Amino acid sequence: MFALIAFGAVIIGLAVVAGPPYRQTWYGRWHG
């Protein structure tokens, strides 16, 4: 479970660093 949370945190971190357009794409993919 912790591994999954850590993985998610890494994905979110990378998305934020990548920039707004990329973050919106990932957010839409996960929650769309």
N, CA, C and O atoms as a GROMACS GRO file, in nm:
protein
  128
    1MET      N    1   0.084  -0.120   0.000
    1MET     CA    2   0.000   0.000   0.000
    1MET      C    3   0.088   0.126   0.000
    1MET      O    4   0.066   0.219  -0.077
    2PHE      N    5   0.186   0.125   0.086
    2PHE     CA    6   0.276   0.241   0.094
    2PHE      C    7   0.347   0.263  -0.039
    2PHE      O    8   0.369   0.377  -0.081
    3ALA      N    9   0.384   0.153  -0.105
    3ALA     CA   10   0.452   0.163  -0.234
    3ALA      C   11   0.362   0.233  -0.335
    3ALA      O   12   0.409   0.315  -0.415
    4LEU      N   13   0.234   0.202  -0.332
    4LEU     CA   14   0.139   0.263  -0.425
    4LEU      C   15   0.126   0.412  -0.399
    4LEU      O   16   0.123   0.493  -0.492
    5ILE      N   17   0.120   0.449  -0.271
    5ILE     CA   18   0.110   0.591  -0.233
    5ILE      C   19   0.237   0.665  -0.275
    5ILE      O   20   0.230   0.776  -0.329
    6ALA      N   21   0.352   0.604  -0.250
    6ALA     CA   22   0.479   0.665  -0.287
    6ALA      C   23   0.486   0.684  -0.438
    6ALA      O   24   0.530   0.788  -0.486
    7PHE      N   25   0.443   0.583  -0.513
    7PHE     CA   26   0.443   0.590  -0.659
    7PHE      C   27   0.354   0.705  -0.707
    7PHE      O   28   0.392   0.782  -0.795
    8GLY      N   29   0.237   0.716  -0.647
    8GLY     CA   30   0.144   0.823  -0.682
    8GLY      C   31   0.206   0.959  -0.653
    8GLY      O   32   0.190   1.053  -0.732
    9ALA      N   33   0.275   0.970  -0.540
    9ALA     CA   34   0.338   1.096  -0.503
    9ALA      C   35   0.445   1.135  -0.605
    9ALA      O   36   0.458   1.252  -0.641
   10VAL      N   37   0.520   1.036  -0.652
   10VAL     CA   38   0.624   1.061  -0.752
   10VAL      C   39   0.561   1.109  -0.882
   10VAL      O   40   0.609   1.204  -0.944
   11ILE      N   41   0.452   1.044  -0.923
   11ILE     CA   42   0.383   1.083  -1.046
   11ILE      C   43   0.333   1.227  -1.036
   11ILE      O   44   0.349   1.306  -1.130
   12ILE      N   45   0.272   1.260  -0.923
   12ILE     CA   46   0.221   1.396  -0.903
   12ILE      C   47   0.336   1.496  -0.905
   12ILE      O   48   0.325   1.603  -0.966
   13GLY      N   49   0.445   1.462  -0.838
   13GLY     CA   50   0.561   1.551  -0.834
   13GLY      C   51   0.616   1.577  -0.973
   13GLY      O   52   0.644   1.691  -1.010
   14LEU      N   53   0.630   1.470  -1.051
   14LEU     CA   54   0.681   1.485  -1.187
   14LEU      C   55   0.586   1.569  -1.271
   14LEU      O   56   0.629   1.652  -1.351
   15ALA      N   57   0.456   1.548  -1.253
   15ALA     CA   58   0.356   1.623  -1.328
   15ALA      C   59   0.365   1.772  -1.297
   15ALA      O   60   0.358   1.856  -1.387
   16VAL      N   61   0.381   1.805  -1.168
   16VAL     CA   62   0.391   1.945  -1.126
   16VAL      C   63   0.517   2.009  -1.184
   16VAL      O   64   0.514   2.124  -1.230
   17VAL      N   65   0.627   1.934  -1.182
   17VAL     CA   66   0.753   1.986  -1.235
   17VAL      C   67   0.746   2.002  -1.386
   17VAL      O   68   0.806   2.094  -1.442
   18ALA      N   69   0.674   1.911  -1.453
   18ALA     CA   70   0.664   1.914  -1.599
   18ALA      C   71   0.594   2.039  -1.648
   18ALA      O   72   0.626   2.092  -1.755
   19GLY      N   73   0.499   2.088  -1.570
   19GLY     CA   74   0.430   2.210  -1.610
   19GLY      C   75   0.279   2.192  -1.618
   19GLY      O   76   0.230   2.080  -1.622
   20PRO      N   77   0.206   2.304  -1.620
   20PRO     CA   78   0.059   2.302  -1.621
   20PRO      C   79  -0.002   2.216  -1.730
   20PRO      O   80  -0.090   2.136  -1.699
   21PRO      N   81   0.038   2.227  -1.858
   21PRO     CA   82  -0.026   2.148  -1.964
   21PRO      C   83  -0.014   1.998  -1.938
   21PRO      O   84  -0.111   1.924  -1.954
   22TYR      N   85   0.106   1.955  -1.899
   22TYR     CA   86   0.129   1.813  -1.873
   22TYR      C   87   0.050   1.768  -1.751
   22TYR      O   88  -0.003   1.657  -1.747
   23ARG      N   89   0.043   1.855  -1.651
   23ARG     CA   90  -0.031   1.823  -1.528
   23ARG      C   91  -0.179   1.807  -1.560
   23ARG      O   92  -0.244   1.715  -1.512
   24GLN      N   93  -0.232   1.898  -1.641
   24GLN     CA   94  -0.373   1.890  -1.679
   24GLN      C   95  -0.401   1.761  -1.755
   24GLN      O   96  -0.506   1.699  -1.736
   25THR      N   97  -0.308   1.719  -1.840
   25THR     CA   98  -0.324   1.596  -1.917
   25THR      C   99  -0.333   1.476  -1.824
   25THR      O  100  -0.420   1.391  -1.838
   26TRP      N  101  -0.240   1.471  -1.728
   26TRP     CA  102  -0.240   1.358  -1.634
   26TRP      C  103  -0.362   1.362  -1.544
   26TRP      O  104  -0.421   1.258  -1.514
   27TYR      N  105  -0.399   1.480  -1.501
   27TYR     CA  106  -0.516   1.494  -1.414
   27TYR      C  107  -0.641   1.449  -1.487
   27TYR      O  108  -0.726   1.380  -1.431
   28GLY      N  109  -0.651   1.489  -1.613
   28GLY     CA  110  -0.766   1.449  -1.693
   28GLY      C  111  -0.766   1.299  -1.717
   28GLY      O  112  -0.872   1.236  -1.720
   29ARG      N  113  -0.647   1.241  -1.733
   29ARG     CA  114  -0.637   1.097  -1.759
   29ARG      C  115  -0.675   1.017  -1.635
   29ARG      O  116  -0.740   0.913  -1.645
   30TRP      N  117  -0.634   1.066  -1.517
   30TRP     CA  118  -0.661   0.992  -1.393
   30TRP      C  119  -0.804   1.013  -1.344
   30TRP      O  120  -0.867   0.921  -1.293
   31HIS      N  121  -0.855   1.135  -1.361
   31HIS     CA  122  -0.986   1.166  -1.305
   31HIS      C  123  -1.092   1.188  -1.413
   31HIS      O  124  -1.208   1.216  -1.382
   32GLY      N  125  -1.052   1.175  -1.541
   32GLY     CA  126  -1.146   1.194  -1.650
   32GLY      C  127  -1.228   1.069  -1.669
   32GLY      O  128  -1.314   1.064  -1.757
   0.00000   0.00000   0.00000
